[in-house]
Amino acid sequence: MSLRSRYSDEELLEIAKKHKDFFTSVGKWNTYAKEHGLPHHQTFIQRFGSWNNIKDLLNFETNEQHRPYKYEVSELLEILKEHKEAYTGIYAWNQYAKEHQLPTHGVFERILGIKKLDSITNYTQSASKEDLKKIILSYFPNKPPTVNEWKSISKANKVPSFTTVIRRFGSWNLMKVYVYYR
């Protein structure tokens, strides 16, 4: 089937019915539609108002948030207890979670909150320059640390990594200026 610029309402509804198993979420549909030369999700939304409107019209199951499973706090705490060493950052966790079929960072943040997540895992939320300044000065009150000194501190303690410091300030030297000479 090739892409067309204009489909009738009936044609769009027939396409949706015929490919019902892939008409669950926008992301799943777009991946499938691209591979099979079918209309993009926006074509349906422009015609019918919203993704769930189409699903309602066709009596397909609708799920506002496309979350097939709701986690209980106790389940999430158990998962964290078992896998906390892998929780070193959002990206790292989400990759690990995908490989091990575990909930993403967003699920933990939404249900447990950042403070609880931070207290259980090795994850430290992104700190502001002022937060980092306080942390750095608490370990090195009189002189700026070298990158290697900071690496050893961050390995031994639950503090932001040197890459986080560089990302926040722009460079290690800019951090020194901000924290010690400003």
TORVOMAR-648649 format. One line per field, with one value per atom (N, C-alpha, C): residue number from 1; residue in three letters; x, y, z. Coordinates in nm, 3 decimals. Atoms other than C-alpha are relative to their C-alpha. Layout:
BEGIN
n	(NUM,...)
res	(ALA,...)
px	(X,...)
py	(Y,...)
pz	(Z,...)
This chain:
BEGIN
n	(1,1,1,2,2,2,3,3,3,4,4,4,5,5,5,6,6,6,7,7,7,8,8,8,9,9,9,10,10,10,11,11,11,12,12,12,13,13,13,14,14,14,15,15,15,16,16,16,17,17,17,18,18,18,19,19,19,20,20,20,21,21,21,22,22,22,23,23,23,24,24,24,25,25,25,26,26,26,27,27,27,28,28,28,29,29,29,30,30,30,31,31,31,32,32,32,33,33,33,34,34,34,35,35,35,36,36,36,37,37,37,38,38,38,39,39,39,40,40,40,41,41,41,42,42,42,43,43,43,44,44,44,45,45,45,46,46,46,47,47,47,48,48,48,49,49,49,50,50,50,51,51,51,52,52,52,53,53,53,54,54,54,55,55,55,56,56,56,57,57,57,58,58,58,59,59,59,60,60,60,61,61,61,62,62,62,63,63,63,64,64,64,65,65,65,66,66,66,67,67,67,68,68,68,69,69,69,70,70,70,71,71,71,72,72,72,73,73,73,74,74,74,75,75,75,76,76,76,77,77,77,78,78,78,79,79,79,80,80,80,81,81,81,82,82,82,83,83,83,84,84,84,85,85,85,86,86,86,87,87,87,88,88,88,89,89,89,90,90,90,91,91,91,92,92,92,93,93,93,94,94,94,95,95,95,96,96,96,97,97,97,98,98,98,99,99,99,100,100,100,101,101,101,102,102,102,103,103,103,104,104,104,105,105,105,106,106,106,107,107,107,108,108,108,109,109,109,110,110,110,111,111,111,112,112,112,113,113,113,114,114,114,115,115,115,116,116,116,117,117,117,118,118,118,119,119,119,120,120,120,121,121,121,122,122,122,123,123,123,124,124,124,125,125,125,126,126,126,127,127,127,128,128,128,129,129,129,130,130,130,131,131,131,132,132,132,133,133,133,134,134,134,135,135,135,136,136,136,137,137,137,138,138,138,139,139,139,140,140,140,141,141,141,142,142,142,143,143,143,144,144,144,145,145,145,146,146,146,147,147,147,148,148,148,149,149,149,150,150,150,151,151,151,152,152,152,153,153,153,154,154,154,155,155,155,156,156,156,157,157,157,158,158,158,159,159,159,160,160,160,161,161,161,162,162,162,163,163,163,164,164,164,165,165,165,166,166,166,167,167,167,168,168,168,169,169,169,170,170,170,171,171,171,172,172,172,173,173,173,174,174,174,175,175,175,176,176,176,177,177,177,178,178,178,179,179,179,180,180,180,181,181,181,182,182,182)
res	(MET,MET,MET,SER,SER,SER,LEU,LEU,LEU,ARG,ARG,ARG,SER,SER,SER,ARG,ARG,ARG,TYR,TYR,TYR,SER,SER,SER,ASP,ASP,ASP,GLU,GLU,GLU,GLU,GLU,GLU,LEU,LEU,LEU,LEU,LEU,LEU,GLU,GLU,GLU,ILE,ILE,ILE,ALA,ALA,ALA,LYS,LYS,LYS,LYS,LYS,LYS,HIS,HIS,HIS,LYS,LYS,LYS,ASP,ASP,ASP,PHE,PHE,PHE,PHE,PHE,PHE,THR,THR,THR,SER,SER,SER,VAL,VAL,VAL,GLY,GLY,GLY,LYS,LYS,LYS,TRP,TRP,TRP,ASN,ASN,ASN,THR,THR,THR,TYR,TYR,TYR,ALA,ALA,ALA,LYS,LYS,LYS,GLU,GLU,GLU,HIS,HIS,HIS,GLY,GLY,GLY,LEU,LEU,LEU,PRO,PRO,PRO,HIS,HIS,HIS,HIS,HIS,HIS,GLN,GLN,GLN,THR,THR,THR,PHE,PHE,PHE,ILE,ILE,ILE,GLN,GLN,GLN,ARG,ARG,ARG,PHE,PHE,PHE,GLY,GLY,GLY,SER,SER,SER,TRP,TRP,TRP,ASN,ASN,ASN,ASN,ASN,ASN,ILE,ILE,ILE,LYS,LYS,LYS,ASP,ASP,ASP,LEU,LEU,LEU,LEU,LEU,LEU,ASN,ASN,ASN,PHE,PHE,PHE,GLU,GLU,GLU,THR,THR,THR,ASN,ASN,ASN,GLU,GLU,GLU,GLN,GLN,GLN,HIS,HIS,HIS,ARG,ARG,ARG,PRO,PRO,PRO,TYR,TYR,TYR,LYS,LYS,LYS,TYR,TYR,TYR,GLU,GLU,GLU,VAL,VAL,VAL,SER,SER,SER,GLU,GLU,GLU,LEU,LEU,LEU,LEU,LEU,LEU,GLU,GLU,GLU,ILE,ILE,ILE,LEU,LEU,LEU,LYS,LYS,LYS,GLU,GLU,GLU,HIS,HIS,HIS,LYS,LYS,LYS,GLU,GLU,GLU,ALA,ALA,ALA,TYR,TYR,TYR,THR,THR,THR,GLY,GLY,GLY,ILE,ILE,ILE,TYR,TYR,TYR,ALA,ALA,ALA,TRP,TRP,TRP,ASN,ASN,ASN,GLN,GLN,GLN,TYR,TYR,TYR,ALA,ALA,ALA,LYS,LYS,LYS,GLU,GLU,GLU,HIS,HIS,HIS,GLN,GLN,GLN,LEU,LEU,LEU,PRO,PRO,PRO,THR,THR,THR,HIS,HIS,HIS,GLY,GLY,GLY,VAL,VAL,VAL,PHE,PHE,PHE,GLU,GLU,GLU,ARG,ARG,ARG,ILE,ILE,ILE,LEU,LEU,LEU,GLY,GLY,GLY,ILE,ILE,ILE,LYS,LYS,LYS,LYS,LYS,LYS,LEU,LEU,LEU,ASP,ASP,ASP,SER,SER,SER,ILE,ILE,ILE,THR,THR,THR,ASN,ASN,ASN,TYR,TYR,TYR,THR,THR,THR,GLN,GLN,GLN,SER,SER,SER,ALA,ALA,ALA,SER,SER,SER,LYS,LYS,LYS,GLU,GLU,GLU,ASP,ASP,ASP,LEU,LEU,LEU,LYS,LYS,LYS,LYS,LYS,LYS,ILE,ILE,ILE,ILE,ILE,ILE,LEU,LEU,LEU,SER,SER,SER,TYR,TYR,TYR,PHE,PHE,PHE,PRO,PRO,PRO,ASN,ASN,ASN,LYS,LYS,LYS,PRO,PRO,PRO,PRO,PRO,PRO,THR,THR,THR,VAL,VAL,VAL,ASN,ASN,ASN,GLU,GLU,GLU,TRP,TRP,TRP,LYS,LYS,LYS,SER,SER,SER,ILE,ILE,ILE,SER,SER,SER,LYS,LYS,LYS,ALA,ALA,ALA,ASN,ASN,ASN,LYS,LYS,LYS,VAL,VAL,VAL,PRO,PRO,PRO,SER,SER,SER,PHE,PHE,PHE,THR,THR,THR,THR,THR,THR,VAL,VAL,VAL,ILE,ILE,ILE,ARG,ARG,ARG,ARG,ARG,ARG,PHE,PHE,PHE,GLY,GLY,GLY,SER,SER,SER,TRP,TRP,TRP,ASN,ASN,ASN,LEU,LEU,LEU,MET,MET,MET,LYS,LYS,LYS,VAL,VAL,VAL,TYR,TYR,TYR,VAL,VAL,VAL,TYR,TYR,TYR,TYR,TYR,TYR,ARG,ARG,ARG)
px	(0.084,0.000,0.089,-0.083,0.142,-0.066,0.052,0.105,-0.087,0.090,-0.182,-0.018,0.016,-0.249,-0.140,0.137,-0.624,-0.073,0.080,-0.832,-0.139,0.135,-1.207,-0.009,0.021,-1.338,-0.017,0.026,-1.459,0.128,-0.126,-1.120,0.089,-0.082,-0.943,-0.051,0.057,-1.182,0.023,-0.027,-1.140,0.147,-0.143,-0.762,0.022,-0.015,-0.785,-0.054,0.059,-1.015,0.089,-0.080,-0.798,0.131,-0.129,-0.487,-0.016,0.039,-0.653,0.111,-0.104,-0.367,0.112,-0.106,-0.133,-0.055,0.067,-0.385,-0.018,0.008,-0.305,0.053,-0.059,-0.073,0.053,-0.051,0.048,0.136,-0.134,0.406,-0.001,0.008,0.320,-0.060,0.063,0.092,0.096,-0.088,0.346,0.111,-0.104,0.617,-0.057,0.066,0.379,-0.043,0.051,0.225,0.114,-0.114,0.565,0.049,-0.048,0.668,-0.097,0.102,0.340,-0.069,0.055,0.273,-0.140,0.133,-0.028,0.004,0.003,-0.143,0.061,-0.059,0.042,-0.113,0.104,-0.144,-0.065,0.057,-0.190,-0.113,0.109,-0.406,-0.131,0.118,-0.649,-0.046,0.034,-0.636,-0.061,0.054,-0.696,-0.145,0.133,-1.004,-0.099,0.092,-1.149,0.019,-0.013,-1.023,0.104,-0.103,-0.811,0.015,-0.028,-0.659,-0.108,0.101,-0.905,-0.140,0.129,-1.202,-0.017,0.006,-1.118,-0.021,0.011,-1.075,-0.140,0.139,-1.413,-0.097,0.088,-1.581,-0.001,-0.014,-1.453,-0.013,0.011,-1.510,0.129,-0.129,-1.140,0.022,-0.032,-1.006,0.083,-0.077,-0.888,0.072,-0.080,-0.620,0.068,-0.050,-0.549,0.152,-0.142,-0.194,0.081,-0.068,-0.109,0.093,-0.080,0.021,-0.071,0.070,-0.069,0.006,-0.015,0.044,0.021,-0.016,0.007,0.081,-0.085,0.278,-0.043,0.024,0.220,0.133,-0.120,0.465,0.087,-0.077,0.570,0.075,-0.067,0.651,0.121,-0.111,0.864,0.115,-0.104,1.050,0.077,-0.065,1.120,0.092,-0.081,1.248,0.127,-0.117,1.476,0.098,-0.085,1.604,0.088,-0.070,1.701,0.095,-0.075,1.838,0.063,-0.042,1.955,0.140,-0.135,2.318,-0.002,0.010,2.205,-0.057,0.067,2.029,0.101,-0.103,2.317,-0.038,0.047,2.128,-0.123,0.125,1.809,0.024,-0.026,1.953,0.047,-0.053,2.150,-0.112,0.109,1.844,-0.097,0.098,1.609,0.052,-0.058,1.849,-0.005,0.002,1.882,-0.143,0.140,1.506,-0.056,0.047,1.438,0.052,-0.061,1.679,-0.060,0.049,1.529,-0.151,0.146,1.163,-0.045,0.033,1.144,-0.060,0.057,0.962,0.109,-0.094,1.130,0.013,-0.022,1.262,-0.128,0.122,0.941,-0.102,0.094,0.733,0.044,-0.051,0.955,-0.017,0.011,0.961,-0.145,0.141,0.584,-0.059,0.063,0.495,0.074,-0.076,0.779,0.048,-0.056,0.909,0.152,-0.145,1.265,0.072,-0.070,1.357,0.009,0.002,1.254,0.094,-0.085,1.423,0.147,-0.137,1.739,0.050,-0.041,1.743,0.024,-0.011,1.717,0.111,-0.089,1.942,0.128,-0.121,2.273,-0.030,0.041,2.076,-0.002,0.007,2.124,-0.059,0.062,1.894,0.095,-0.085,2.051,0.000,-0.013,2.182,0.025,-0.025,2.186,0.144,-0.136,2.511,0.019,-0.011,2.441,0.006,-0.004,2.370,0.138,-0.132,2.693,0.108,-0.098,2.886,0.004,0.006,2.768,0.063,-0.055,2.855,0.152,-0.145,3.201,0.072,-0.063,3.281,-0.005,0.006,3.173,0.115,-0.112,3.449,0.135,-0.123,3.705,-0.022,0.033,3.649,0.107,-0.108,3.991,0.060,-0.059,4.100,-0.080,0.074,3.945,0.058,-0.049,3.965,0.045,-0.033,4.132,-0.111,0.098,3.919,0.017,-0.025,4.085,-0.041,0.044,4.025,-0.152,0.147,3.658,-0.052,0.040,3.632,0.007,-0.012,3.757,-0.105,0.105,3.514,-0.135,0.131,3.220,-0.018,0.011,3.301,-0.029,0.013,3.319,-0.126,0.116,3.019,-0.109,0.113,2.682,-0.007,-0.004,2.767,0.000,0.000,2.733,0.139,-0.125,2.998,0.070,-0.074,3.267,-0.062,0.064,3.082,-0.124,0.114,2.773,0.048,-0.057,2.988,0.039,-0.042,3.138,-0.120,0.121,2.796,-0.069,0.072,2.647,0.075,-0.078,2.933,0.059,-0.057,3.061,0.141,-0.135,3.413,0.043,-0.051,3.614,0.054,-0.054,3.789,-0.110,0.112,3.458,-0.064,0.049,3.344,0.088,-0.092,3.657,-0.025,0.026,3.588,-0.130,0.133,3.221,0.003,0.004,3.282,0.101,-0.106,3.610,0.041,-0.054,3.681,-0.107,0.110,3.344,-0.044)
py	(-0.118,0.000,0.124,-0.120,0.341,0.113,-0.115,0.667,0.084,-0.086,0.885,0.129,-0.129,1.248,0.015,-0.020,1.207,-0.134,0.119,0.928,0.046,-0.031,0.930,-0.048,0.044,0.886,-0.152,0.143,0.539,-0.080,0.069,0.438,-0.001,-0.006,0.556,-0.096,0.090,0.366,-0.146,0.137,0.052,-0.038,0.026,0.081,-0.029,0.019,0.115,-0.136,0.130,-0.189,-0.115,0.106,-0.399,-0.021,0.006,-0.319,0.028,-0.028,-0.310,-0.033,0.042,-0.493,0.103,-0.100,-0.204,0.140,-0.128,0.073,0.022,-0.011,0.085,0.134,-0.128,0.382,0.068,-0.078,0.657,-0.052,0.048,0.532,-0.134,0.132,0.173,0.010,-0.016,0.280,0.061,-0.067,0.515,-0.092,0.095,0.248,-0.100,0.099,-0.006,0.066,-0.069,0.246,0.033,-0.034,0.357,-0.123,0.125,-0.004,-0.052,0.057,-0.078,0.103,-0.102,0.247,0.045,-0.041,0.342,0.144,-0.140,0.688,0.021,-0.043,0.864,0.028,-0.023,0.908,0.136,-0.135,1.280,0.005,0.006,1.194,-0.038,0.043,1.017,0.110,-0.101,1.290,0.123,-0.115,1.570,-0.025,0.033,1.388,-0.024,0.043,1.256,0.071,-0.081,1.499,-0.048,0.054,1.270,-0.149,0.143,0.925,-0.083,0.076,0.805,0.016,-0.013,0.945,-0.110,0.104,0.705,-0.136,0.128,0.418,-0.018,0.006,0.504,-0.032,0.024,0.515,-0.147,0.139,0.167,-0.101,0.084,0.033,-0.074,0.056,-0.030,0.040,-0.033,-0.034,0.128,-0.124,0.313,0.000,-0.013,0.383,0.135,-0.137,0.751,0.008,-0.015,0.694,-0.116,0.114,0.369,-0.071,0.071,0.215,-0.130,0.126,-0.151,-0.055,0.058,-0.214,0.110,-0.097,-0.011,-0.066,0.053,-0.064,0.050,-0.037,-0.065,0.049,-0.052,0.122,-0.115,0.114,-0.206,-0.074,0.066,-0.360,0.079,-0.086,-0.063,-0.003,0.005,-0.070,-0.132,0.131,-0.440,-0.004,-0.006,-0.381,0.080,-0.084,-0.103,-0.071,0.073,-0.317,-0.102,0.104,-0.590,0.056,-0.051,-0.367,0.137,-0.139,-0.048,0.033,-0.028,-0.084,0.047,-0.040,-0.035,0.141,-0.131,0.293,0.111,-0.103,0.533,0.129,-0.118,0.778,-0.038,0.025,0.814,-0.084,0.072,0.701,-0.143,0.133,0.413,-0.091,0.082,0.295,-0.041,0.032,0.317,-0.107,0.105,0.107,-0.134,0.122,-0.148,-0.052,0.038,-0.147,-0.065,0.056,-0.213,-0.143,0.133,-0.508,-0.103,0.091,-0.655,0.008,-0.016,-0.561,0.052,-0.066,-0.330,0.137,-0.133,0.002,0.106,-0.107,0.316,0.097,-0.105,0.607,0.080,-0.080,0.799,-0.063,0.071,0.534,0.018,-0.016,0.548,0.144,-0.141,0.928,0.038,-0.034,0.955,-0.061,0.071,0.699,0.021,-0.012,0.728,0.142,-0.134,1.080,-0.004,-0.010,1.197,-0.021,0.010,1.225,-0.145,0.141,0.866,-0.081,0.068,0.741,0.026,-0.040,0.930,-0.068,0.058,0.790,-0.152,0.147,0.427,-0.042,0.042,0.423,0.083,-0.078,0.555,0.122,-0.112,0.804,0.129,-0.132,1.169,0.092,-0.088,1.416,0.113,-0.105,1.691,0.119,-0.108,1.958,0.132,-0.133,2.332,0.039,-0.048,2.528,0.028,-0.031,2.648,-0.127,0.128,2.294,-0.063,0.057,2.174,0.076,-0.083,2.464,-0.042,0.041,2.364,-0.138,0.136,1.999,0.002,-0.006,2.078,0.063,-0.067,2.320,-0.084,0.084,2.065,-0.102,0.094,1.831,0.069,-0.075,2.089,0.147,-0.137,2.407,0.103,-0.098,2.567,0.011,-0.004,2.477,-0.088,0.081,2.342,-0.139,0.136,1.967,-0.017,0.040,1.816,-0.095,0.096,1.597,-0.135,0.130,1.288,-0.001,-0.008,1.405,-0.011,0.004,1.459,-0.139,0.135,1.121,-0.095,0.090,0.947,0.033,-0.040,1.147,-0.053,0.041,1.069,-0.151,0.146,0.697,-0.044,0.038,0.684,0.057,-0.067,0.912,0.019,-0.021,0.980,0.147,-0.137,1.302,-0.004,-0.002,1.410,-0.031,0.038,1.277,0.123,-0.111,1.495,0.042,-0.037,1.478,0.087,-0.084,1.624,0.141,-0.131,1.906,0.075,-0.063,1.976,0.042,-0.032,1.962,0.124,-0.112,2.207,0.132,-0.124,2.460,0.031,-0.021,2.413,-0.053,0.058,2.304,-0.007,0.012,2.211,0.135,-0.132,2.550,0.100,-0.091,2.737,-0.032,0.038,2.539,0.063,-0.057,2.653,0.150,-0.143,3.016,0.027,-0.020,2.992,-0.031,0.047,2.805,0.073,-0.049,2.955,0.146,-0.133,3.289,0.104,-0.089,3.452,0.077)
pz	(0.000,0.000,0.000,0.005,-0.086,0.079,-0.073,0.102,-0.092,0.076,-0.011,0.075,-0.066,0.058,0.059,-0.048,0.119,0.012,-0.024,0.273,0.042,-0.050,0.329,0.145,-0.139,0.685,0.004,0.004,0.591,-0.022,0.026,0.452,0.124,-0.121,0.767,0.107,-0.099,0.989,-0.037,0.046,0.777,0.024,-0.024,0.799,0.149,-0.145,1.177,0.043,-0.034,1.202,-0.045,0.058,0.975,0.077,-0.069,1.179,0.150,-0.138,1.521,0.102,-0.095,1.698,0.014,-0.003,1.617,0.028,-0.022,1.684,0.151,-0.145,2.056,0.049,-0.038,2.103,-0.125,0.113,1.874,-0.044,0.033,1.893,-0.070,0.061,1.816,-0.141,0.130,1.531,-0.102,0.096,1.371,-0.048,0.040,1.371,-0.101,0.087,1.216,-0.133,0.119,0.973,-0.097,0.086,0.843,-0.075,0.062,0.775,-0.106,0.089,0.593,-0.090,0.090,0.406,0.037,-0.047,0.620,0.049,-0.043,0.729,0.140,-0.127,1.012,0.101,-0.102,1.343,-0.014,0.013,1.270,-0.102,0.098,0.970,0.069,-0.075,1.204,0.095,-0.100,1.469,-0.067,0.070,1.218,-0.043,0.047,1.093,0.113,-0.105,1.420,0.135,-0.121,1.684,0.100,-0.090,1.902,-0.025,0.016,1.910,0.068,-0.073,2.172,-0.059,0.068,1.976,-0.105,0.103,1.694,0.065,-0.070,1.935,0.059,-0.050,2.092,-0.112,0.115,1.750,-0.041,0.044,1.675,0.114,-0.121,2.028,0.031,-0.040,2.073,0.144,-0.139,2.427,0.002,-0.012,2.526,0.134,-0.121,2.779,-0.011,0.009,2.835,0.007,-0.021,2.952,-0.058,0.063,2.772,0.098,-0.099,3.092,0.033,-0.017,3.091,0.142,-0.132,3.447,0.102,-0.108,3.765,0.110,-0.105,4.021,0.137,-0.139,4.394,0.058,-0.065,4.617,0.048,-0.054,4.780,-0.110,0.112,4.439,-0.046,0.045,4.338,0.101,-0.103,4.669,-0.007,0.013,4.624,-0.122,0.122,4.269,0.026,-0.030,4.393,0.092,-0.095,4.676,-0.076,0.076,4.430,-0.106,0.115,4.151,0.023,-0.025,4.324,-0.053,0.050,4.211,-0.146,0.142,3.850,-0.015,0.007,3.936,0.022,-0.012,3.870,-0.070,0.071,3.650,-0.081,0.072,3.448,-0.125,0.124,3.116,0.028,-0.034,3.270,0.051,-0.055,3.462,-0.111,0.104,3.165,-0.097,0.083,2.955,0.072,-0.082,3.235,0.013,-0.018,3.292,-0.126,0.127,2.924,-0.017,0.015,2.921,0.097,-0.103,3.240,0.022,-0.006,3.178,0.137,-0.126,3.480,-0.030,0.023,3.525,-0.025,0.033,3.390,0.116,-0.101,3.594,0.026,-0.013,3.525,0.093,-0.089,3.704,0.145,-0.136,4.012,0.049,-0.039,4.013,0.029,-0.016,3.973,0.126,-0.111,4.239,0.132,-0.125,4.492,0.028,-0.017,4.431,-0.003,0.015,4.375,0.133,-0.130,4.745,0.046,-0.040,4.820,-0.091,0.097,4.504,0.030,-0.031,4.593,0.128,-0.128,4.948,-0.010,0.013,4.827,-0.096,0.108,4.520,-0.006,0.025,4.388,-0.087,0.086,4.178,0.081,-0.060,4.263,-0.105,0.099,4.098,-0.039,0.051,3.894,0.095,-0.097,4.129,-0.072,0.055,4.064,0.029,-0.026,4.060,0.148,-0.143,4.412,0.085,-0.071,4.533,-0.013,0.024,4.374,0.076,-0.073,4.526,0.147,-0.142,4.877,0.019,-0.010,4.816,-0.015,0.024,4.677,0.119,-0.114,4.959,0.128,-0.119,5.219,0.002,0.009,5.095,-0.016,0.027,4.985,0.034,-0.040,5.188,-0.033,0.014,5.130,-0.140,0.135,4.777,-0.094,0.097,4.458,-0.013,0.023,4.406,-0.145,0.137,4.104,-0.045,0.052,3.879,0.068,-0.063,4.024,0.147,-0.140,4.382,0.008,-0.002,4.300,-0.038,0.039,4.128,0.120,-0.115,4.442,0.107,-0.095,4.661,-0.048,0.051,4.433,0.000,-0.009,4.432,0.142,-0.140,4.810,0.066,-0.059,4.876,-0.104,0.091,4.728,-0.040,0.051,4.545,-0.152,0.147,4.182,-0.057,0.066,3.944,-0.058,0.060,3.790,-0.132,0.127,3.457,0.025,-0.035,3.625,0.033,-0.036,3.767,-0.128,0.125,3.424,-0.084,0.076,3.256,0.056,-0.062,3.506,-0.015,0.004,3.500,-0.137,0.132,3.146,-0.012,-0.005,3.248,0.146,-0.136,3.554,0.048,-0.037,3.550,0.030,-0.028,3.532,0.136,-0.133,3.838,0.107,-0.098,4.025,0.018,-0.005,3.938,0.075,-0.062,4.041,0.149,-0.140,4.366,0.088,-0.087,4.490,-0.021,0.028,4.324,-0.031,0.034,4.281,0.119)
